[in-house]
């Protein structure tokens, strides 16, 4: 009985401490990247890193354990009313796949990422450098987005491909 009580107390203190840690981390992100206060960090473990810019629209959110890499001189822009689920990865730098790495140093490239208004990005999606996602689009869970996504498109898969366009006014 006492053992169970102690476990519950330790668990409570751990959860309380994690909440305080995340709150302080997110407050630092709001300041460093000058993030709009209506943008929400939903859950724990969201990471923003790098010296690029993070531009967040009104009433958008990013879910738990998501990561946004912000390369110097580049940005990630998220429009208004966007929903980014948990464990989403957005990168502005990657390695150039071509080249003989045994003979030469790996080369990288950097490009900004732009996400339009009213976009929904499913869990575990990966957004590559230079991608533009159009307004009202949906990126399915576990998708790897390597090319631009058109307005009102629904994409999914590895690599992400067009599934269909939204049936508006249906």
Backbone as CSV, one residue per row, in Angstrom:
resi,resn,N_x,N_y,N_z,CA_x,CA_y,CA_z,C_x,C_y,C_z
1,UNK,0.828,-1.195,0.000,0.000,0.000,0.000,0.869,1.255,0.000
2,UNK,1.867,1.311,0.880,2.753,2.466,0.960,3.599,2.553,-0.309
3,UNK,4.037,1.385,-0.815,4.824,1.369,-2.040,4.012,1.987,-3.185
4,UNK,2.768,1.601,-3.308,1.891,2.127,-4.379,1.687,3.634,-4.207
5,UNK,1.503,4.083,-2.978,1.340,5.509,-2.696,2.601,6.281,-3.105
6,UNK,3.762,5.745,-2.770,5.027,6.394,-3.134,5.192,6.445,-4.653
7,UNK,4.826,5.355,-5.334,4.902,5.346,-6.805,4.001,6.428,-7.397
8,UNK,2.806,6.568,-6.849,1.874,7.588,-7.336,2.411,9.000,-7.095
9,UNK,3.017,9.212,-5.933,3.588,10.536,-5.627,4.742,10.846,-6.575
10,UNK,5.617,9.879,-6.792,6.756,10.083,-7.703,6.252,10.353,-9.120
11,UNK,5.275,9.596,-9.558,4.715,9.792,-10.898,4.099,11.190,-11.018
12,UNK,3.363,11.614,-10.021,2.744,12.948,-10.018,3.811,14.032,-10.116
13,UNK,4.868,13.904,-9.308,5.940,14.902,-9.328,6.665,14.911,-10.674
14,UNK,6.864,13.738,-11.251,7.492,13.646,-12.576,6.649,14.371,-13.616
15,UNK,5.357,14.086,-13.656,4.459,14.719,-14.630,4.402,16.232,-14.418
16,UNK,4.346,16.662,-13.173,4.317,18.091,-12.850,5.601,18.756,-13.334
17,UNK,6.734,18.110,-13.078,8.028,18.643,-13.511,8.133,18.731,-15.022
18,UNK,7.654,17.702,-15.737,7.667,17.717,-17.206,6.811,18.863,-17.725
19,UNK,5.659,19.083,-17.101,4.786,20.181,-17.522,5.451,21.539,-17.365
20,UNK,6.136,21.724,-16.248,6.842,22.989,-16.002,7.973,23.152,-17.012
21,UNK,8.723,22.082,-17.264,9.816,22.119,-18.233,9.309,22.507,-19.625
22,UNK,8.241,21.847,-20.074,7.700,22.152,-21.401,7.167,23.572,-21.476
23,UNK,6.514,24.020,-20.423,5.983,25.387,-20.414,7.116,26.398,-20.570
24,UNK,8.219,26.183,-19.859,9.369,27.092,-19.957,10.010,27.011,-21.341
25,UNK,10.126,25.802,-21.881,10.695,25.625,-23.214,9.848,26.360,-24.255
26,UNK,8.537,26.187,-24.188,7.648,26.808,-25.181,7.656,28.328,-25.028
27,UNK,7.750,28.801,-23.794,7.830,30.252,-23.574,9.100,30.802,-24.223
28,UNK,10.190,30.058,-24.125,11.442,30.482,-24.769,11.291,30.498,-26.293
29,UNK,10.578,29.530,-26.845,10.330,29.514,-28.295,9.507,30.733,-28.720
30,UNK,8.461,31.053,-27.956,7.633,32.230,-28.289,8.508,33.479,-28.387
31,UNK,9.446,33.608,-27.439,10.319,34.791,-27.421,11.364,34.747,-28.535
32,UNK,12.088,33.646,-28.643,13.187,33.553,-29.606,12.703,33.714,-31.040
33,UNK,11.611,33.049,-31.382,11.128,33.055,-32.762,9.992,34.049,-32.998
34,UNK,9.649,34.830,-31.970,8.574,35.836,-32.062,7.290,35.201,-32.620
35,UNK,6.855,34.135,-31.968,5.693,33.364,-32.417,4.401,34.021,-31.942
36,UNK,3.437,34.062,-32.822,2.098,34.552,-32.524,1.537,33.765,-31.326
37,UNK,1.006,34.447,-30.347,0.519,33.791,-29.117,-0.717,32.916,-29.325
38,UNK,-1.396,33.023,-30.469,-2.533,32.124,-30.687,-2.065,30.770,-31.237
39,UNK,-0.775,30.659,-31.574,-0.197,29.378,-31.984,-0.005,28.527,-30.731
40,UNK,-0.361,27.227,-30.816,-0.298,26.362,-29.636,0.690,25.207,-29.826
41,UNK,1.374,24.910,-28.751,2.175,23.698,-28.675,1.308,22.687,-27.937
42,UNK,0.791,21.701,-28.644,-0.123,20.724,-28.045,0.656,19.519,-27.544
43,UNK,0.895,19.469,-26.276,1.571,18.329,-25.684,3.037,18.600,-25.440
44,UNK,3.731,17.552,-25.048,5.116,17.710,-24.641,6.085,17.377,-25.760
45,UNK,7.326,17.802,-25.567,8.418,17.369,-26.413,8.535,17.996,-27.786
46,UNK,7.826,19.081,-28.064,7.980,19.748,-29.359,9.338,20.449,-29.369
47,UNK,10.078,20.290,-30.471,11.395,20.911,-30.574,11.469,21.818,-31.792
48,UNK,11.900,23.058,-31.573,12.246,23.989,-32.639,13.727,24.264,-32.457
49,UNK,14.511,24.141,-33.529,15.931,24.442,-33.361,16.520,25.036,-34.636
50,UNK,17.534,25.840,-34.453,18.226,26.493,-35.555,18.039,27.996,-35.496
51,UNK,18.740,28.688,-36.393,18.718,30.143,-36.404,17.862,30.729,-37.508
52,UNK,17.073,29.912,-38.174,16.145,30.414,-39.176,14.920,31.011,-38.511
53,UNK,13.925,31.346,-39.314,12.692,31.965,-38.807,11.559,30.945,-38.743
54,UNK,10.717,31.102,-37.735,9.506,30.292,-37.592,8.334,31.257,-37.607
55,UNK,7.488,31.143,-38.619,6.356,32.051,-38.786,5.082,31.224,-38.606
56,UNK,4.297,31.578,-37.603,3.110,30.789,-37.282,1.858,31.644,-37.392
57,UNK,0.853,31.125,-38.084,-0.407,31.834,-38.257,-1.317,31.712,-37.051
58,UNK,-2.415,32.429,-37.118,-3.412,32.421,-36.044,-4.070,31.050,-35.904
59,UNK,-4.314,30.656,-34.678,-5.105,29.475,-34.339,-4.577,28.175,-34.934
60,UNK,-3.279,28.061,-35.097,-2.666,26.817,-35.561,-1.996,26.126,-34.387
61,UNK,-1.711,24.827,-34.544,-1.016,24.114,-33.481,-0.119,23.028,-34.045
62,UNK,0.841,22.611,-33.214,1.737,21.503,-33.541,1.694,20.527,-32.373
63,UNK,1.655,19.231,-32.691,1.462,18.209,-31.676,2.732,17.707,-31.012
64,UNK,2.532,16.893,-30.011,3.606,16.329,-29.183,4.719,15.714,-30.011
65,UNK,5.936,15.902,-29.537,7.138,15.266,-30.070,7.424,15.611,-31.530
66,UNK,6.857,16.700,-32.029,7.170,17.163,-33.377,8.480,17.936,-33.354
67,UNK,9.154,18.006,-34.510,10.440,18.686,-34.624,10.432,19.594,-35.838
68,UNK,10.903,20.817,-35.660,11.041,21.772,-36.765,12.481,22.259,-36.769
69,UNK,13.183,22.004,-37.886,14.560,22.454,-38.060,14.534,23.760,-38.849
70,UNK,15.241,24.762,-38.368,15.202,26.097,-38.970,16.618,26.524,-39.355
71,UNK,16.999,26.215,-40.602,18.345,26.547,-41.071,18.513,28.052,-41.187
72,UNK,19.698,28.521,-40.868,20.037,29.937,-40.937,19.716,30.479,-42.332
73,UNK,18.988,31.590,-42.374,18.625,32.213,-43.640,17.381,31.636,-44.295
74,UNK,16.744,30.670,-43.646,15.547,30.032,-44.192,14.438,30.064,-43.150
75,UNK,13.235,29.674,-43.562,12.108,29.742,-42.628,11.146,28.587,-42.828
76,UNK,10.355,28.371,-41.808,9.171,27.515,-41.893,7.998,28.432,-41.583
77,UNK,7.063,28.510,-42.525,5.864,29.340,-42.348,4.654,28.423,-42.297
78,UNK,3.869,28.561,-41.239,2.634,27.784,-41.068,1.486,28.781,-41.085
79,UNK,0.501,28.544,-41.949,-0.625,29.466,-42.105,-1.588,29.438,-40.937
80,UNK,-2.730,30.083,-41.138,-3.785,30.150,-40.130,-4.585,28.851,-40.083
81,UNK,-5.074,28.518,-38.903,-5.981,27.378,-38.693,-5.404,26.049,-39.176
82,UNK,-4.126,25.825,-38.950,-3.484,24.574,-39.352,-3.403,23.617,-38.172
83,UNK,-3.502,22.334,-38.480,-3.412,21.287,-37.465,-2.268,20.355,-37.843
84,UNK,-1.183,20.411,-37.088,-0.052,19.518,-37.300,-0.073,18.510,-36.165
85,UNK,-0.261,17.261,-36.492,-0.416,16.218,-35.492,0.899,15.937,-34.771
86,UNK,0.920,14.877,-33.979,2.115,14.546,-33.205,3.193,13.898,-34.080
87,UNK,4.428,14.097,-33.655,5.600,13.495,-34.276,5.792,13.904,-35.740
88,UNK,5.370,15.101,-36.100,5.600,15.633,-37.444,7.021,16.170,-37.502
89,UNK,7.703,15.950,-38.610,9.066,16.440,-38.815,9.076,17.397,-39.994
90,UNK,9.622,18.592,-39.781,9.752,19.577,-40.851,11.214,20.003,-40.883
91,UNK,11.863,19.817,-42.034,13.282,20.130,-42.158,13.529,21.154,-43.248
92,UNK,14.482,22.063,-43.011,14.877,23.049,-44.004,16.271,22.753,-44.565
93,UNK,16.926,21.718,-44.072,18.235,21.295,-44.584,18.256,19.781,-44.720
94,UNK,18.899,19.315,-45.791,19.065,17.877,-45.985,20.356,17.640,-46.765
95,UNK,20.742,16.395,-46.866,21.949,16.026,-47.603,21.588,15.749,-49.056
96,UNK,22.432,16.210,-49.975,22.260,15.915,-51.397,22.590,14.434,-51.585
97,UNK,21.646,13.648,-52.126,21.876,12.204,-52.202,22.913,11.788,-53.243
98,UNK,23.127,12.610,-54.281,24.068,12.252,-55.334,25.490,12.607,-54.921
99,UNK,26.406,11.794,-55.340,27.813,12.024,-55.025,28.442,10.774,-54.457
100,UNK,29.719,10.664,-54.645,30.471,9.531,-54.122,31.030,9.928,-52.760
101,UNK,30.378,9.529,-51.702,30.736,9.943,-50.359,32.057,9.322,-49.890
102,UNK,32.530,8.316,-50.599,33.842,7.762,-50.256,34.953,8.698,-50.713
103,UNK,34.673,9.506,-51.757,35.698,10.374,-52.332,35.518,11.843,-51.989
104,UNK,34.324,12.218,-51.650,34.074,13.636,-51.370,33.180,13.794,-50.147
105,UNK,33.243,14.972,-49.566,32.429,15.293,-48.401,30.951,15.367,-48.805
106,UNK,30.084,14.949,-47.927,28.648,15.048,-48.189,28.268,16.507,-48.321
107,UNK,27.439,16.802,-49.313,26.967,18.165,-49.525,25.531,18.265,-49.033
108,UNK,25.186,19.425,-48.520,23.814,19.639,-48.069,23.211,20.822,-48.800
109,UNK,21.900,20.918,-48.716,21.174,22.053,-49.293,20.120,22.492,-48.295
110,UNK,19.743,23.754,-48.391,18.725,24.305,-47.497,17.687,25.064,-48.312
111,UNK,16.425,24.898,-47.942,15.318,25.624,-48.564,14.219,25.804,-47.523
112,UNK,13.470,26.878,-47.666,12.364,27.161,-46.742,11.177,26.239,-47.015
113,UNK,10.317,26.084,-46.012,9.087,25.290,-46.120,7.917,26.213,-45.847
114,UNK,6.880,26.130,-46.688,5.689,26.957,-46.511,4.444,26.088,-46.491
115,UNK,3.650,26.285,-45.447,2.414,25.541,-45.255,1.284,26.556,-45.282
116,UNK,0.309,26.363,-46.178,-0.781,27.318,-46.354,-1.754,27.331,-45.191
117,UNK,-2.882,27.983,-45.402,-3.946,28.080,-44.399,-4.819,26.829,-44.400
118,UNK,-5.351,26.490,-43.242,-6.324,25.393,-43.085,-5.776,24.039,-43.530
119,UNK,-4.504,23.798,-43.275,-3.853,22.543,-43.651,-3.880,21.591,-42.468
120,UNK,-4.081,20.315,-42.774,-4.039,19.266,-41.759,-2.900,18.321,-42.125
121,UNK,-1.943,18.145,-41.219,-0.832,17.228,-41.432,-0.932,16.119,-40.396
122,UNK,-1.043,14.880,-40.882,-1.238,13.728,-40.014,0.018,13.323,-39.255
123,UNK,-0.187,12.443,-38.302,0.881,11.977,-37.417,2.032,11.357,-38.196
124,UNK,3.236,11.606,-37.713,4.463,11.006,-38.223,4.836,11.426,-39.645
125,UNK,4.223,12.488,-40.152,4.567,12.960,-41.502,5.943,13.613,-41.487
126,UNK,6.615,13.561,-42.627,7.947,14.148,-42.792,7.882,15.118,-43.963
127,UNK,8.210,16.383,-43.718,8.163,17.411,-44.747,9.603,17.806,-45.090
128,UNK,9.993,17.611,-46.338,11.356,17.881,-46.783,11.590,19.353,-47.092
129,UNK,12.864,19.770,-47.149,13.188,21.166,-47.472,12.606,21.595,-48.819
130,UNK,12.140,22.842,-48.872,11.647,23.419,-50.117,10.206,23.122,-50.460
131,UNK,9.522,22.329,-49.655,8.142,21.947,-49.954,7.189,23.098,-49.644
132,UNK,6.203,23.270,-50.533,5.107,24.216,-50.314,3.815,23.404,-50.301
133,UNK,3.038,23.582,-49.233,1.765,22.874,-49.103,0.657,23.905,-49.250
134,UNK,-0.220,23.703,-50.226,-1.264,24.667,-50.539,-2.373,24.714,-49.505
135,UNK,-3.151,25.795,-49.555,-4.280,25.986,-48.646,-5.234,24.797,-48.693
136,UNK,-5.801,24.461,-47.529,-6.873,23.479,-47.415,-6.447,22.056,-47.796
137,UNK,-5.145,21.778,-47.793,-4.640,20.456,-48.152,-4.583,19.541,-46.933
138,UNK,-4.508,18.250,-47.206,-4.350,17.240,-46.158,-3.153,16.374,-46.520
139,UNK,-2.257,16.178,-45.540,-1.123,15.273,-45.680,-1.398,14.103,-44.750
140,UNK,-1.509,12.909,-45.309,-1.847,11.734,-44.525,-0.758,11.324,-43.548
141,UNK,-1.164,10.573,-42.556,-0.233,10.068,-41.550,0.873,9.253,-42.208
142,UNK,2.084,9.392,-41.692,3.270,8.658,-42.132,3.761,9.031,-43.524
143,UNK,3.213,10.086,-44.121,3.643,10.502,-45.462,5.021,11.137,-45.421
144,UNK,5.766,10.970,-46.511,7.047,11.650,-46.699,6.850,12.587,-47.886
145,UNK,6.765,13.887,-47.592,6.454,14.873,-48.629,7.754,15.396,-49.230
146,UNK,7.952,15.101,-50.509,9.172,15.492,-51.209,8.920,16.552,-52.268
147,UNK,7.645,16.761,-52.620,7.283,17.734,-53.658,6.127,18.588,-53.155
148,UNK,5.897,19.703,-53.838,4.809,20.607,-53.455,3.465,19.895,-53.484
149,UNK,2.556,20.340,-52.609,1.200,19.800,-52.513,0.253,20.920,-52.934
150,UNK,-0.613,20.627,-53.883,-1.535,21.630,-54.399,-2.658,21.948,-53.414
151,UNK,-3.274,23.095,-53.635,-4.440,23.527,-52.860,-5.533,22.455,-52.960
152,UNK,-6.182,22.159,-51.832,-7.292,21.201,-51.736,-6.907,19.749,-52.041
153,UNK,-5.602,19.456,-52.104,-5.154,18.095,-52.396,-5.098,17.261,-51.123
154,UNK,-5.324,15.968,-51.288,-5.127,14.997,-50.216,-4.007,14.082,-50.693
155,UNK,-2.891,14.068,-49.946,-1.739,13.259,-50.330,-1.390,12.296,-49.210
156,UNK,-0.715,11.217,-49.582,-0.256,10.258,-48.595,0.735,9.307,-49.223
157,UNK,1.450,8.576,-48.390,2.374,7.557,-48.864,3.825,7.983,-48.771
158,UNK,4.690,7.054,-49.215,6.127,7.267,-49.208,6.656,6.928,-50.596
159,UNK,7.055,7.890,-51.390,6.867,9.323,-51.165,5.394,9.697,-51.310
160,UNK,5.028,10.845,-50.771,3.624,11.276,-50.812,3.177,11.475,-52.258
161,UNK,2.001,10.965,-52.551,1.406,11.095,-53.882,-0.033,11.576,-53.722
162,UNK,-0.547,12.168,-54.789,-1.929,12.640,-54.774,-2.876,11.451,-54.643
163,UNK,-3.745,11.500,-53.654,-4.793,10.488,-53.508,-6.026,10.973,-54.255
164,UNK,-6.398,12.215,-53.968,-7.507,12.867,-54.682,-7.581,14.302,-54.213
165,UNK,-8.451,15.067,-54.865,-8.729,16.423,-54.395,-9.974,16.390,-53.530
166,UNK,-10.073,17.321,-52.618,-11.250,17.400,-51.754,-12.495,17.620,-52.595
167,UNK,-13.571,17.001,-52.178,-14.869,17.210,-52.832,-15.539,18.361,-52.116
168,UNK,-15.357,19.542,-52.637,-15.919,20.732,-52.013,-17.361,20.907,-52.476
169,UNK,-18.193,21.399,-51.580,-19.633,21.601,-51.866,-20.330,20.311,-52.241
170,UNK,-19.882,19.189,-51.680,-20.492,17.883,-52.005,-21.718,17.645,-51.175
